[in-house]
Amino acid sequence: MWQSVCTTIAMVDSAKSEAVRLYTSWGRNPWPRTDPDAVLGMSGASPELLLRYAERVVQEMFDQFPVWDVGPEGLAQAADRVGAGMAVRHPELDAEAAKALAWMWSYSAR
């Protein structure tokens, strides 16, 4: 469902997407954890700005989708809802970054 929302967006920002994936430890850790050093180690322009961006996006996710709001649909479907919501709110993120956010949210909601 929400992956299709991400793939229809043409204006993906690869640096911001990578910053979110690194910050959440997506694909590098068996569970999500914030990793500011991974973002600061990014090559290219402004890793400090990318870190602030990733921190803001994660905070926004938890503000907009409280972890106690799993709802009757269950955790997996709630995580899909969060991923879809963040994809709409941040069309600059690619599908993997939206998955990383949903993964972090679902782990925190357990």
Secondary structure in CASP SS format (residue, H / E / C, confidence):
PFRMAT SS
TARGET T0000
AUTHOR 0000-0000-0000
METHOD secondary structure of the structure
MODEL  1
M C 1.00
W H 1.00
Q H 1.00
S H 1.00
V H 1.00
C H 1.00
T H 1.00
T C 1.00
I C 1.00
A C 1.00
M C 1.00
V C 1.00
D C 1.00
S H 1.00
A H 1.00
K H 1.00
S H 1.00
E H 1.00
A H 1.00
V H 1.00
R H 1.00
L H 1.00
Y H 1.00
T H 1.00
S C 1.00
W C 1.00
G C 1.00
R C 1.00
N C 1.00
P C 1.00
W C 1.00
P C 1.00
R C 1.00
T C 1.00
D C 1.00
P H 1.00
D H 1.00
A H 1.00
V H 1.00
L H 1.00
G C 1.00
M C 1.00
S C 1.00
G C 1.00
A C 1.00
S C 1.00
P H 1.00
E H 1.00
L H 1.00
L H 1.00
L H 1.00
R H 1.00
Y H 1.00
A H 1.00
E H 1.00
R H 1.00
V H 1.00
V H 1.00
Q H 1.00
E H 1.00
M H 1.00
F H 1.00
D H 1.00
Q H 1.00
F C 1.00
P C 1.00
V C 1.00
W C 1.00
D C 1.00
V C 1.00
G C 1.00
P C 1.00
E C 1.00
G C 1.00
L H 1.00
A H 1.00
Q H 1.00
A H 1.00
A H 1.00
D H 1.00
R H 1.00
V H 1.00
G H 1.00
A H 1.00
G H 1.00
M H 1.00
A H 1.00
V H 1.00
R H 1.00
H C 1.00
P C 1.00
E C 1.00
L C 1.00
D C 1.00
A H 1.00
E H 1.00
A H 1.00
A H 1.00
K H 1.00
A H 1.00
L H 1.00
A H 1.00
W H 1.00
M H 1.00
W H 1.00
S H 1.00
Y H 1.00
S H 1.00
A H 1.00
R C 1.00
END
